Amino acid sequence: MKQIQKGIISIGVVLVGVVAISAYAQVSNSDIVNAFRQYKDVQAVTLATPAVVEVSFDGEVIERPVFAVLDTTTNAFEPSFFKQEVIAKPVSLSINATPTVNGLGAMTDGDVRTYTNFFLPESTQGSVRLVVNASTPITSSGFTVLLGEHVALPTVVEVRAMVQGKEVIVVANQRMNGQTLRFPKTVASSWIISFTYGQPLRISELQFIQESSATVSSALLRFLAQPNHAYRIYFDADRQVQLVVGEAGNLSSNKDVVRITKIASQKNASYVIADMDGDTIPDVFDNCVLISNTEQKDANGNGRGDMCDDFDRDGVLNSKDNCPDNPNRDQLDVDADGLGDTCDAQESRITEQYAWLPWVGIGFAALVLIVLFAVTARSMKSE
């Protein structure tokens, strides 16, 4: 597009993940590796001294600039630096929302660590209408929604665009089955995206595929390599990861960099899609992300699994509520039978309150029978 000022934009990020190691818990290498879909193997490079190695990622789809460089010789992760050069500046976007939402800029700031949080009603599904305005018309055939940590995708999406002054439907209401939504190539400067969601919704980045503007010329990753060491670079993560690495040197300098020819990417057989509650339902499709509910029951059809819903609206989730159908914020349970006093029909019975009392009655009855038997036997003997 002629109105777009061409230039080269360099984006450099030192990817250093340092976390405190607790005496009780520590993220293992396998937990980190499981988050990545792909990897590249860097065979041992002939080096006389440690040197910065540069690996090309041209042509790779990189939704999140998250990498894990594993020194397979020492089985330790190394700091890394990712740099991306783009020819032709992408068209800037602004977003408005109905109902009004704070922090909308987080969806277009290029930082996957920030996100916009959308309001979720107590008992019904949430909905939001986003109006995305471009500074100049863009040609697009899809967009990607990057989510915050451990949240589910919206259940339904609809896309409209303002084309020649008319609002046209680009994607009719349909279930959202992935973070990237494709549609027929459309030229517009204003887009309307409607989301319906039953789980808390946090969008980190909303990225349109701008076919008419953004062209990636190069993407590369650097790290400090040791002589005769081999490395494996994990990338294309579906979530953020925390790495325990050492101190990072100056990896952004172009001085004495060893450049490696393009390395083929391979699928990571260890990849495990994010599933926070371990119920075998991936987070992006789970109607109750933080509480295990393999059956995905949703009795009221509000898109929120029964386990993490609150039917009686007393502020206690069904999975923890000892009386899920009747409000009882105090959760009182005098007889400790697991059923809250509010909905325990047996609470007034003496035997319910004093569990030992029936046994005393049984014992007394048995004693009376024994005495009667003894008296009867003695009477028969006398006769």
C-alpha positions, 0 to 999 in steps of 0.5 A: 500500500502506497500510504504505508511508509516502508522501513525496517523495524527491528524487534529484539527481546532477550528471552531470559526467564529466571524464577525462584526455586522453591524448596517445595516445588521446581519446574522440571525440564519436561514440564517446559519441553511439553509446552512447545510444538516444534524444535530445531536441533543444532549439532555441535559447532566447531568452536575454539572458544564460546561464541554467539550462534545465530539460527534463522527462523525465516518463514516460521509462524511465531505467535509467541516469542517464547523459546527454550534453548536446551544444551543437550550436553549439560541438560540445562537451558540457556539464555537467548535473544530473538530478533525480527526484522519487518519490511513495511510497517503493519497498519496500526489498529485501535479497538473499542468494545461494547460493553465498555472494557478497560485496558483494550490497548493490551490486545494491540501492544505486541506484548503477550504478557499483558491482556484485556480481561472481559466481564463474565456474568454470574449465571449467563454467558458473557458477550462483547462486541469489538470494533477494530479500526485500522488507520488505513484499509487492510487486506485480511483473510483471518486473525489470531486470538492469543489468550492469557494463561489457562483460559478457554476460547470464546464459544461463538464468534461472528465477524463483520466488516465495513465494505464500501460503507455497508456492514457485511457478514464475513463469518456468520455465528459459528463455534470457535475451534482454534486461536486462528480464524480464517475467512475469505480475503476482505478489504476493510478499515473497520471490522466488528468481532462479536464473541460469546463466552462462558468461561473467563476471557482474557485476550493477550493479542488480537492480530489481523493477518495483514496480507497487504502490509506486514512482510517479515524479512528475517527472524533469528535467535541467538544464544551463547554456544560452548565448544563441542556442545549440541543444542535443541531449540524449542519454539511455537509454545501454546503458553508462557513458560518459566525457564531457570537460566544463568546470566545472559551476555550481550547477545544483541551485538553483531560482532563475531556472530556464528551464523548457521544455515537454515535448520529444518523444524521438527514436531515435538513428540513430547508436546502436551496441549495445556490442560491446567486441571488435568481432566484431559480436556484442553484449556482452550476447549474446557468449560471449567478450566481450573476444576477437573470435569471430564464429563463437561456437564453444563445443566443450564447451558451457560457455557460454564461447567457445573463444577465451576458454576454457582447455581445459588449465587452465594459466592461458593462454587458448586464443587465446594458448596455443601448446599449448591441449590440453596444460598448458604455463604456460612456453609454451616454443617452442624452434624458434619455429614457433608450436607449444609444445614440449609438443605439437610432435611434430617438436621432436626432429628436427635439421631442425626445430631447425636450419631451415637444415640441409636447404638445406645438404644440398640444396646439397651434393647438387647439388654432387656431381651437378655433379662427377659430370656433369663427370667423366662428360663428360670420360671420354666425350670421352677415349674 
